[in-house]
Amino acid sequence: MRTLVWYRGKELRLHDHAPLHDAVAAGDEIVTLFVLDPYFFDGARARELPHRMQFLLESLQALEEAIAARGGRLFVVRGRAVEVVPSLAARWRVDRVVCQRWSEPFGRERDRRIGVALATSGIRFELTDGETLAPPASLRTGAGTPYTVFTPFSRAFAKQIAVAAPLPAPRRLPPPPPGVTADTVVVPSLESLGIAPNARILAGGEAAGRARLEAFLDGPAERYDDDRNRMDRAGTSRLSVDLKFGTVSPRTVWRAVADAVPAGSSWRRAFLNELVWREFTHATLWDRPDVLTHAFRREMEHFPYIDNDDGWEAWVAGKTGYPVVDAAARQLLGEGFVHNRARMIAASFLTKHLLIDWRRGYAHYLKWLTDGDWAQNSAGWQWSAGCGCDAQPWFRIFNPVAQGESFDPDGTYVRTWVPELGRMPSRFIHRPWEAPGDVLRAAGVVLGATYPRPVVDHAVARGRFLSVAKKFLERVAPEAKELRAR
């Protein structure tokens, strides 16, 4: 049996990689392949996701080296995957092509087309699970429908899903079979794609990801339940980017945490619950692929957002005059990451204080986040905007001052990313416009010059949103029941 193992950018590892493990265990002749598809790797497209591209290329380079160190070879080839994979599979006379399933609609369509093309050559196309802990569409309500609320989904997950031990990495890999050749290229450099390297981006690769997991278990894990919402503390695992690119599998993370501490541990329960939330977002995307561009709650699709270019530009640049919102904006651009609490505050501010469409924020985050995952990014933005599945109530509007004072009480997070406020006393760090003149002078802050005044008043913006939302929901109420039933 000759097997082509096709790596696709979301499983860049050797540990717990079912397609590779099974091919090795079966004693197959093995060819490993990565396709530099212009959909992602064209210079202009690559520059639209600079932080993700940096992490991906580092991880791809590390994978290529890891495969070579075990005796194999990763063929890196340019071209459109829908053309390259069937062509090389036929030329290499493989019996099957195996790879990990994707949840996104464009990935599923790509795989459908490739499956059809391979079938014409009599080559099997096998998709395995591994992006998530449970196969897509495996959890259903008693009525056989997808879950739309997280808590029932999580209960069903706990009852029905047993997370198996991760598969070991192969110790040795066979070299490519005789006669298997291709016009390969080196893994591109950032410079060749016109992307400036960012030293603040987390290191890519499987070894770096596994080291992050170990560091989390050895350090912040035991305080996770308390610290995960604190923007001023390194209280999270930072594994979201590894799960996004598959440098560490979700099964590896789950079992490492579940096996590390007793089942009654509060932090263990809180952390694993976040992995189940990830499952929920991918399951939702599988059943409702339109959530990448449309509101999950269909009655919210035409919510009356406004064109507010001044507000948008201030929010993107981190110059809204609300320090925690501005810190989130600058952290995103500066290191390709935003603390989850800060993401929620920033998203609430954009969609409710500024009345700007969640889709603009979603696209902006997807461009700059290193861990920019389609399913989770969409779910998070729609949750904040009040239009998604299991969304927060539409009338809940985060107060950025109160949020900052609760989860960044001394202003450490703000001082890191908004250095012009670095000398402000903690009492006023989240509300500099209320500081007396002598306090501002001592801190070197000139409102409207060195730091902007608030672009909106919180109370006024809150009242405006509630008024707009109430009128809109009263208008669509008669059709909401019908839309939900479709």
C-alpha positions as CSV (number, residue, x, y, z in Angstrom):
1,M,0.0,0.0,0.0
2,R,1.3,3.4,-1.0
3,T,-0.1,6.3,1.1
4,L,0.1,10.0,0.5
5,V,-0.2,11.9,3.8
6,W,-1.3,15.4,3.0
7,Y,-0.5,18.0,5.6
8,R,-2.8,21.1,5.3
9,G,-1.8,23.6,7.9
10,K,-4.0,22.6,10.8
11,E,-2.1,19.5,11.9
12,L,1.5,20.5,11.8
13,R,2.8,17.8,14.2
14,L,4.0,14.2,14.4
15,H,2.4,13.3,17.8
16,D,-1.3,12.3,17.7
17,H,-1.5,12.5,13.9
18,A,-3.8,9.7,12.9
19,P,-3.2,9.7,9.1
20,L,0.6,9.4,9.6
21,H,0.4,7.0,12.6
22,D,-2.0,4.6,10.8
23,A,0.1,4.6,7.7
24,V,3.3,3.8,9.6
25,A,1.5,1.1,11.7
26,A,0.2,-0.5,8.5
27,G,3.8,-0.7,7.1
28,D,2.8,1.5,4.1
29,E,5.1,3.2,1.7
30,I,4.6,6.8,2.7
31,V,4.9,10.1,1.0
32,T,4.2,13.3,3.0
33,L,3.2,16.5,1.2
34,F,2.4,20.1,1.9
35,V,1.0,22.4,-0.8
36,L,1.7,26.1,-0.9
37,D,-1.7,27.0,-2.2
38,P,-2.0,30.6,-3.5
39,Y,-5.3,30.8,-1.6
40,F,-3.1,31.4,1.4
41,F,0.5,31.8,0.1
42,D,0.1,34.3,-2.7
43,G,2.1,37.3,-1.6
44,A,-0.9,39.6,-1.3
45,R,-3.0,37.0,0.5
46,A,-0.2,36.1,2.8
47,R,0.3,39.8,3.8
48,E,-3.4,39.9,4.8
49,L,-2.6,37.5,7.7
50,P,1.0,38.4,8.7
51,H,1.0,37.0,12.2
52,R,-0.6,33.7,11.3
53,M,1.7,33.4,8.4
54,Q,4.8,33.8,10.6
55,F,3.6,31.1,13.0
56,L,2.6,28.8,10.2
57,L,5.9,29.1,8.3
58,E,7.9,28.5,11.5
59,S,5.7,25.4,12.2
60,L,6.0,24.1,8.7
61,Q,9.8,24.5,8.8
62,A,9.9,22.6,12.1
63,L,7.7,19.8,10.7
64,E,9.9,19.4,7.6
65,E,13.0,19.1,9.9
66,A,11.2,16.6,12.2
67,I,10.2,14.4,9.3
68,A,13.7,14.5,7.9
69,A,15.2,13.6,11.3
70,R,13.1,10.4,11.3
71,G,14.2,9.4,7.8
72,G,11.3,10.7,5.8
73,R,10.9,13.7,3.5
74,L,8.2,16.4,3.3
75,F,7.5,17.4,-0.3
76,V,6.7,21.1,-0.3
77,V,5.1,22.0,-3.7
78,R,3.5,25.2,-5.1
79,G,0.2,25.2,-6.8
80,R,-3.6,25.0,-6.3
81,A,-4.3,22.0,-4.0
82,V,-7.3,21.0,-6.1
83,E,-4.9,20.4,-9.0
84,V,-1.7,19.5,-7.3
85,V,-2.9,16.7,-5.0
86,P,-4.8,14.7,-7.7
87,S,-2.0,15.1,-10.2
88,L,0.8,14.1,-7.8
89,A,-1.2,11.2,-6.4
90,A,-1.8,9.8,-9.8
91,R,1.9,10.3,-10.9
92,W,3.2,8.8,-7.7
93,R,0.8,5.9,-8.1
94,V,-0.5,6.1,-4.5
95,D,-3.4,3.9,-3.4
96,R,-4.9,6.5,-1.1
97,V,-4.6,10.1,0.1
98,V,-5.2,10.6,3.8
99,C,-5.5,13.9,5.7
100,Q,-7.3,15.5,8.6
101,R,-10.9,16.9,8.1
102,W,-11.6,20.6,8.2
103,S,-14.7,22.2,9.6
104,E,-14.8,25.4,7.4
105,P,-17.0,25.4,4.3
106,F,-14.3,26.4,1.9
107,G,-12.1,23.5,3.2
108,R,-15.0,21.1,2.8
109,E,-15.6,22.2,-0.7
110,R,-11.9,21.8,-1.6
111,D,-12.0,18.3,-0.2
112,R,-15.2,17.4,-2.2
113,R,-13.5,18.5,-5.4
114,I,-10.3,16.7,-4.7
115,G,-12.2,13.5,-3.7
116,V,-14.0,13.6,-7.1
117,A,-10.8,14.1,-9.0
118,L,-9.0,11.3,-7.1
119,A,-11.9,8.9,-7.7
120,T,-11.5,9.3,-11.4
121,S,-8.0,7.8,-11.0
122,G,-9.2,5.0,-8.6
123,I,-7.5,6.6,-5.6
124,R,-9.2,6.5,-2.2
125,F,-9.5,9.8,-0.3
126,E,-9.8,9.3,3.4
127,L,-10.5,12.1,5.9
128,T,-9.8,11.5,9.6
129,D,-10.9,13.4,12.6
130,G,-8.4,15.3,14.8
131,E,-9.2,19.0,14.7
132,T,-11.7,18.5,17.5
133,L,-12.2,16.0,20.3
134,A,-15.5,14.7,18.8
135,P,-16.2,14.1,15.1
136,P,-18.4,16.8,13.5
137,A,-22.1,16.4,13.9
138,S,-21.6,13.6,16.5
139,L,-23.6,15.3,19.2
140,R,-27.3,15.9,18.7
141,T,-30.3,16.8,20.8
142,G,-33.0,14.3,21.6
143,A,-34.9,15.5,18.5
144,G,-31.8,14.9,16.4
145,T,-31.0,18.6,15.8
146,P,-27.8,20.5,16.5
147,Y,-27.3,22.1,19.8
148,T,-27.7,25.9,19.9
149,V,-27.0,26.5,23.5
150,F,-23.6,25.6,25.1
151,T,-24.7,24.2,28.5
152,P,-26.8,21.3,27.1
153,F,-24.0,20.7,24.5
154,S,-21.4,20.4,27.3
155,R,-23.6,18.0,29.3
156,A,-24.0,15.8,26.2
157,F,-20.3,16.0,25.6
158,A,-19.6,14.8,29.2
159,K,-22.0,11.9,28.9
160,Q,-21.1,10.7,25.4
161,I,-17.5,11.6,24.6
162,A,-14.6,9.7,26.1
163,V,-11.3,11.4,25.1
164,A,-8.8,8.6,24.2
165,A,-5.1,8.8,24.9
166,P,-3.1,10.6,22.1
167,L,-1.2,8.6,19.6
168,P,2.6,8.5,19.9
169,A,4.8,10.1,17.3
170,P,6.6,7.6,14.9
171,R,10.2,7.0,15.9
172,R,11.2,6.3,12.3
173,L,9.6,7.2,8.9
174,P,10.4,5.4,5.6
175,P,12.1,7.4,2.9
176,P,10.0,8.2,-0.2
177,P,9.5,5.2,-2.5
178,P,11.9,5.0,-5.5
179,G,10.8,7.2,-8.4
180,V,8.7,9.6,-6.3
181,T,9.9,13.1,-7.3
182,A,8.4,16.5,-7.6
183,D,9.4,20.1,-8.3
184,T,9.7,21.1,-4.7
185,V,10.5,24.5,-3.2
186,V,11.9,25.6,0.1
187,V,9.6,26.8,2.8
188,P,9.1,30.5,2.0
189,S,10.7,33.2,4.2
190,L,8.6,36.0,5.6
191,E,10.8,38.4,3.6
192,S,10.0,36.6,0.3
193,L,6.3,37.2,1.0
194,G,6.8,40.9,1.9
195,I,6.1,40.4,5.6
196,A,8.2,42.0,8.3
197,P,9.0,39.5,11.1
198,N,7.5,40.3,14.5
199,A,9.6,39.3,17.5
200,R,6.5,39.3,19.8
201,I,4.8,36.4,18.0
202,L,4.9,33.1,19.8
203,A,7.4,30.6,18.5
204,G,5.9,28.1,16.0
205,G,6.4,24.4,15.8
206,E,5.4,21.3,17.7
207,A,8.3,21.4,20.2
208,A,7.4,25.0,21.2
209,G,3.8,24.1,21.6
210,R,4.5,21.1,23.8
211,A,6.8,23.3,25.9
212,R,3.9,25.8,26.3
213,L,1.7,23.0,27.5
214,E,4.3,21.8,30.0
215,A,5.0,25.4,31.2
216,F,1.2,26.0,31.8
217,L,0.9,22.8,33.8
218,D,4.0,23.7,35.9
219,G,2.9,27.3,36.5
220,P,-0.3,29.2,35.9
221,A,-2.6,26.1,35.7
222,E,-3.3,25.8,39.4
223,R,-4.5,29.5,39.5
224,Y,-6.3,29.3,36.2
225,D,-9.8,29.4,37.7
226,D,-9.0,32.8,39.3
227,D,-6.5,34.3,36.9
228,R,-7.9,33.5,33.5
229,N,-9.9,36.7,33.5
230,R,-7.1,38.9,34.8
231,M,-5.7,40.9,31.9
232,D,-2.7,41.9,34.1
233,R,-1.5,38.4,34.7
234,A,-0.1,35.6,32.6
235,G,-2.8,33.3,33.8
236,T,-3.8,31.4,30.6
237,S,-2.1,28.6,28.6
238,R,-1.5,30.6,25.4
239,L,-2.3,27.2,23.6
240,S,-5.0,28.7,21.3
241,V,-2.5,29.2,18.5
242,D,-1.2,25.6,18.9
243,L,-4.8,24.3,18.7
244,K,-5.4,26.5,15.6
245,F,-2.4,25.2,13.7
246,G,-2.4,21.7,15.2
247,T,1.1,21.9,16.6
248,V,-0.5,20.3,19.6
249,S,-3.7,18.3,19.3
250,P,-6.8,19.0,21.4
251,R,-6.6,15.4,22.6
252,T,-3.1,15.9,23.8
253,V,-4.1,19.0,25.7
254,W,-7.2,17.4,27.2
255,R,-5.5,14.4,28.4
256,A,-2.5,16.3,29.8
257,V,-4.8,18.4,31.9
258,A,-7.3,15.7,32.8
259,D,-4.5,13.3,33.9
260,A,-2.6,16.0,35.8
261,V,-5.0,16.7,38.6
262,P,-8.0,15.1,40.3
263,A,-11.4,15.4,38.7
264,G,-12.7,17.7,41.5
265,S,-10.2,20.4,40.8
266,S,-12.0,23.7,40.0
267,W,-9.2,24.9,37.6
268,R,-9.3,21.5,35.8
269,R,-13.0,21.8,35.3
270,A,-12.8,25.5,34.1
271,F,-10.0,24.7,31.6
272,L,-11.6,21.6,30.1
273,N,-14.8,23.6,29.8
274,E,-13.0,26.0,27.5
275,L,-12.0,23.0,25.3
276,V,-15.6,22.0,25.2
277,W,-16.6,25.5,24.1
278,R,-14.1,25.1,21.3
279,E,-15.9,21.9,20.3
280,F,-19.2,23.8,20.4
281,T,-18.0,26.5,18.0
282,H,-16.7,24.0,15.5
283,A,-19.8,21.9,15.7
284,T,-21.9,25.0,15.1
285,L,-19.8,26.0,12.1
286,W,-20.1,22.4,10.7
287,D,-23.9,22.6,10.9
288,R,-24.3,26.3,10.1
289,P,-21.4,27.3,7.7
290,D,-23.1,30.6,7.0
291,V,-22.1,31.9,10.5
292,L,-18.8,33.1,9.0
293,T,-20.7,35.9,7.2
294,H,-24.2,35.9,8.7
295,A,-25.8,36.2,12.2
296,F,-26.6,32.9,13.7
297,R,-29.9,34.4,15.0
298,R,-31.5,35.1,11.6
299,E,-33.7,37.8,13.0
300,M,-30.5,39.8,13.9
301,E,-29.1,39.6,10.4
302,H,-30.3,43.2,9.5
303,F,-29.6,44.9,12.8
304,P,-29.3,48.6,12.0
305,Y,-25.5,49.1,12.5
306,I,-24.2,52.5,11.3
307,D,-21.4,53.7,9.1
308,N,-19.1,55.2,11.7
309,D,-15.7,55.6,10.1
310,D,-14.3,57.9,12.7
311,G,-15.3,55.5,15.5
312,W,-13.9,52.6,13.5
313,E,-10.5,54.2,12.9
314,A,-10.2,55.2,16.6
315,W,-11.1,51.6,17.7
316,V,-8.6,50.0,15.2
317,A,-5.8,52.4,16.2
318,G,-6.4,52.1,20.0
319,K,-7.4,55.8,20.3
320,T,-11.0,55.6,21.6
321,G,-10.1,57.3,24.9
322,Y,-11.1,54.2,26.9
323,P,-7.8,52.7,28.1
324,V,-8.7,49.0,28.2
325,V,-10.3,49.1,24.8
326,D,-7.2,50.9,23.4
327,A,-4.9,48.4,25.1
328,A,-6.7,45.5,23.4
329,A,-6.5,47.2,20.0
330,R,-2.7,47.8,20.4
331,Q,-2.0,44.3,21.7
332,L,-3.7,42.8,18.7
333,L,-1.5,44.8,16.3
334,G,1.6,44.5,18.4
335,E,1.7,40.8,19.2
336,G,-1.1,39.1,17.3
337,F,-2.9,38.2,20.5
338,V,-5.6,39.7,22.7
339,H,-6.5,38.5,26.2
340,N,-10.0,36.9,26.0
341,R,-11.5,39.3,28.6
342,A,-10.1,42.2,26.6
343,R,-11.5,40.7,23.4
344,M,-15.0,40.7,24.9
345,I,-14.7,44.2,26.1
346,A,-13.4,45.5,22.8
347,A,-16.0,43.6,20.8
348,S,-18.8,44.9,23.0
349,F,-17.5,48.4,22.7
350,L,-17.4,48.2,18.9
351,T,-20.8,46.7,18.3
352,K,-22.7,48.5,21.1
353,H,-21.0,51.7,22.0
354,L,-20.1,52.5,18.4
355,L,-22.9,50.6,16.7
356,I,-20.5,49.1,14.1
357,D,-21.2,45.8,12.5
358,W,-19.6,42.8,14.2
359,R,-18.4,41.5,10.8
360,R,-16.0,44.4,10.5
361,G,-14.4,43.5,13.9
362,Y,-14.4,39.8,13.0
363,A,-12.5,40.5,9.8
364,H,-10.0,42.8,11.5
365,Y,-9.3,40.3,14.3
366,L,-9.0,37.4,11.7
367,K,-6.4,39.4,9.9
368,W,-4.2,40.2,12.9
369,L,-4.7,37.3,15.3
370,T,-2.0,34.6,15.3
371,D,-4.7,32.2,16.7
372,G,-7.3,33.5,14.2
373,D,-9.6,30.5,14.1
374,W,-12.7,30.9,11.9
375,A,-15.1,29.1,14.1
376,Q,-14.0,30.6,17.4
377,N,-13.6,34.1,16.1
378,S,-17.1,34.1,14.6
379,A,-18.6,32.6,17.7
380,G,-16.9,35.1,20.0
381,W,-17.8,38.1,18.0
382,Q,-21.4,37.0,17.6
383,W,-21.6,36.3,21.3
384,S,-20.5,39.8,22.1
385,A,-22.8,41.4,19.6
386,G,-25.8,39.4,20.9
387,C,-26.6,37.7,17.6
388,G,-24.9,34.3,17.9
389,C,-25.8,30.9,19.3
390,D,-25.8,31.0,23.1
391,A,-25.2,34.8,22.9
392,Q,-25.0,37.1,25.8
393,P,-28.3,39.0,26.3
394,W,-28.6,41.8,23.7
395,F,-29.1,44.3,26.6
396,R,-25.8,43.4,28.3
397,I,-23.3,46.1,27.5
398,F,-19.8,45.9,29.0
399,N,-18.7,49.0,30.9
400,P,-15.1,49.4,29.8
401,V,-14.2,51.3,32.9
402,A,-15.8,48.8,35.4
403,Q,-14.3,45.9,33.4
404,G,-10.8,47.5,33.5
405,E,-11.1,48.2,37.3
406,S,-12.2,44.6,37.9
407,F,-9.7,42.7,35.8
408,D,-6.8,45.1,35.6
409,P,-7.1,46.9,38.9
410,D,-3.6,48.4,39.0
411,G,-3.6,49.2,35.3
412,T,-0.7,46.9,34.5
413,Y,-2.3,45.7,31.2
414,V,-3.1,49.3,30.2
415,R,0.3,50.6,31.1
416,T,1.9,47.9,29.0
417,W,0.0,48.8,25.8
418,V,-0.9,52.4,26.4
419,P,2.5,53.7,27.7
420,E,1.4,57.4,27.5
421,L,-0.8,56.6,30.5
422,G,2.1,54.8,32.3
423,R,2.4,57.4,35.1
424,M,-1.3,57.8,35.8
425,P,-2.2,56.7,39.3
426,S,-4.2,53.5,39.5
427,R,-7.3,55.3,40.7
428,F,-7.6,57.1,37.3
429,I,-5.9,54.7,35.0
430,H,-9.2,53.5,33.5
431,R,-10.9,56.9,33.6
432,P,-8.2,59.5,32.9
433,W,-10.8,62.1,31.8
434,E,-12.0,62.3,35.5
435,A,-8.5,63.0,36.8
436,P,-7.8,66.5,38.3
437,G,-5.6,68.8,36.3
438,D,-2.7,68.4,38.7
439,V,-2.8,64.6,38.4
440,L,-2.8,64.8,34.7
441,R,0.1,67.2,34.7
442,A,2.1,65.0,37.0
443,A,1.5,62.0,34.7
444,G,2.4,64.0,31.6
445,V,-1.0,63.5,30.1
446,V,-2.7,66.1,28.0
447,L,-6.2,65.0,27.1
448,G,-6.9,65.5,23.5
449,A,-3.2,65.7,22.7
450,T,-1.1,62.9,24.3
451,Y,-4.2,60.8,24.9
452,P,-7.6,61.2,23.4
453,R,-10.8,62.1,25.2
454,P,-13.5,59.4,25.0
455,V,-15.0,59.1,21.5
456,V,-18.4,58.5,23.2
457,D,-19.9,58.9,26.6
458,H,-20.6,55.4,28.1
459,A,-24.0,56.3,29.5
460,V,-25.1,58.0,26.3
461,A,-23.8,55.2,24.1
462,R,-25.4,52.6,26.3
463,G,-28.8,54.4,26.1
464,R,-28.5,54.8,22.3
465,F,-27.8,51.1,21.8
466,L,-30.6,50.0,24.1
467,S,-33.1,52.3,22.3
468,V,-32.0,51.2,18.8
469,A,-32.0,47.5,19.8
470,K,-35.4,47.6,21.5
471,K,-37.1,49.3,18.5
472,F,-35.4,46.8,16.1
473,L,-36.4,43.8,18.1
474,E,-40.0,45.0,18.5
475,R,-40.1,45.3,14.7
476,V,-38.7,41.9,13.9
477,A,-40.5,40.1,16.8
478,P,-43.4,38.8,14.6
479,E,-40.9,37.2,12.2
480,A,-38.4,36.0,14.7
481,K,-40.3,32.8,15.7
482,E,-40.7,31.8,12.0
483,L,-37.0,32.5,11.3
484,R,-35.8,30.4,14.2
485,A,-38.0,27.5,13.1
486,R,-36.4,27.3,9.6
